[in-house]
Amino acid sequence: MSNCYTHCCFGMTLTPAEAALLREAITLTDFLGDEPDEAEVIEHWQGLSEDFRALFAPVDDNSVSGFLKLFPDSDFPTFGTDFAFDERDDGTILVIARAEQFEPDAVASLLHRIVTVSLPIVATWSFDCDRHEVDAFGGGAFRIDTDGIHWLSTSEAFDRERFASRLVLTTRNDEEGLLFWNNEYGFGALEDADIYTEAEADELGTVIADEEPEWIALPRRLLG
């Protein structure tokens, strides 16, 4: 017989509103772990904030059914993680997450829903065994940003180049709408646009156009 562990420790700095939602989620999972009856669940749900109830609106007759969608197994709602909160002088909240039986899917899904300002968030974890078992050792990571949840290897999570912004220069034409800069042809269609890193954008200099050109970041899904 062997014991397997998924160890994790990561930090994030949240706004007070985000931290409040996280606290509510933790309290709710602890409450559900005590196997309350239906009336108790309804009463607890009604006592949660409007913002929380809107984020996890029920998907069926069970008041907490929307919240339970976070978990791979809705019969065992757990994040497997201890969260410690520390209010900073600037009003933000430093949260340290520690786990020996980390549930990455549930934690990532939760943070993706409640954190909208304090991005990106990066978490890495390792899994191991107290005996030498085949394929019992490894690790992983997730990164949450405005493009969603990225499931990664540990080394990829902190690859700044991989997640650096990719910019295009735009201007607006009264007849053709939004146009995109190509260094050879000038402003035209998006598919012909030159794509720049932030450093390259700084070096490009001034481009003459009817409207003041503006840099915008491409959604990562368009980059392939």
N, C-alpha and C positions, 0 to 999 in steps of 0.2 A: 504494500500500500504506500502511496506517496501523496504529498500535499503540494498543490500548485497555487501560485500566487500571481496576481497582476498588480505590480507596484506602480504607483504614480505620485508625482508631486509637481504642481505647477502653480503659478501665481497670475493674477489678473487684477487690474485696477478698474473698478466699475463706478458708474454714477450712483448716487443714492437711490434713484428710482430702480435701476437694474439690480442693485444689491437687495432692495426690498422684495422684488419679485423672486430672487433666488432664495431668500429666507422663507418666503411663503411656500415655495416648492419643496424645500427641505422639511418644513413643518408638516406639510401634507403627506409626504412619503412616510414620515415617522408615524403620523396618525393612522394611515392605511395599514401600516405594519401591525397595528394592534387589532386588526380584523373587526372594525366597527360594523354595526348593523346599518341598514339602509337609512333609517331616520337620523342616525348620528352623522352619516356621510352628508346628507342633505343639509343638516344644520351647520356642519363645519364648512361646507362649500359656500353657503350663504354668508358666512362670516369673513370670507376672503375678499380682497380688494376687487373693485370693478375691473381694473386693468388686468389683473390676473385671470379673472373669470372670462374676460373677453379673449385673452390669448389662448385659453384652453377650453373654449366653449364645448359643451357636451355634443357628442355625435350620435347619441342614442338616449334612452331613458335613464341611464346611469349618470348622475350629476358630474362625476369625475371621469367619464369615458374619454373626453378629449385629452385630459392630462395623462391617462393611462396609455395613450397612443405613443408616448415617448419611449416606452419600455419594450424590449424584445419579447418579454413574457409579462403580459398585463396582470397575471395572477401573483407575480412577485415584483412589485414596483420598488426598485432600489437603485440608488446611484453608486452604492458601494464606496462612498467617499465622505470624508470629514471636511467641512468647510469652516475656516476660521476667518472672522471679519475684523478689520482694523481700520477705524476711521482716521484719515490723514488730515493734516492741517488745512489743506486746500478744499476739504469737503468731500473728496472722493473716498472710495472704500477699497482698501487693499484686501483681496480675498486670496487665501492660500488653500489649495485643495490637496489633500493627502489621502492615499488609499493603499490598501494591501489586497483588495479584491475589487479593483477598478472596473466600472461598467462604462466603457468608452462610448458605446452607441447611445445610451440614455443620457449621459452627461453632455455629449456633443449636441444631441437633439434639443435638450433643455436650453443650453447656452445660445444655440442658434435662434431660438424663439425669443429669449428675454433680453439678449444683448444686442442693441442696435447702434450704440454710440461708441462704446469702448472696444473697438476692433483695431487690429486683429487679435484673436486669442489663439495661443498655441499650447498644446498639451502633448507630452510624450509619456510613454509607459514601457515597462518591461514585463515580460512574463517568464517565470522560471519554476523550477521544481526542486524539492529537497532530495530527490534521487536523480540519478542519471537515466532519464527516459528519452527515447528517440523523439525528436521534434518538440520537446517540452520547453524550449528556450527561444526567446525572440523578443520582439518589441514592435512598437508602432507609434503613430502620432496622428493628430488631426490639427488642422488649422481652420479657423472660422473667420471669414472676412465678408465683405459686401457681396461676393460672388457665391457664398454658401459655405458648405462644409467640404473640406478637402481631406481625404484619407491618404496618409503618406507613410513613408518609412521615416525612421527617427532622423536620419541625416537630411532628408528633404525638408523637414519642418522649419529649419532655420536657414534655408537657402534664400537669401535676400534677392538674388538675381531672378530666381524662379517666379517670385511674387511681386517684383518691381512693376510699377505702373508702365503701361505702354500708351503713348500719347499720339494723337493726330491733331493737326492744326486745321481749324474750321473757320468758315465765314458764311454769311447768309446772303443769298441773292434773291431779290424780289420775285424773279420769274422761276428760278430753279430750286429755290429752297436752300438747304444746308449743303455746302460744298466742302471738299477735303483736299488738302494741299499735297501735290506731288512735285518734287523738286525739278523734274524735267518738263512736265506739262502744265504746271500751275494748278489752280483749283478745279476739281472735277468730282467724279464719283468715288464713293467710299472704297470700292474694290481696287482702285488705282492709287489709293492714298499711301504716302510714305509713313511708316510707323517709327516713332522716336522714343528713346529712353529719356528720362528727365535731363540727364547731362547733355544729350544730343539736342534736345529742345532748347536748352539755354544757349547753345552755340549757334543755333540756326540764324538768329538775328531777326531783323525786321522784314516782314513780307507785306508788300503793297496790295491793298484790296479796298473795295468800296466800303466795306464794313470792317471795323477793328477785328482782326483775327483772334480766335480764342482757342486755347489748348483744352482738349477734353481727353479723358482716359477711356480707352476701349474696354468694354466688358471682356473678361478673360475668355468667355465662351466663344468670342469671335476670333480669338488668336489661334485656335486649333490646339 
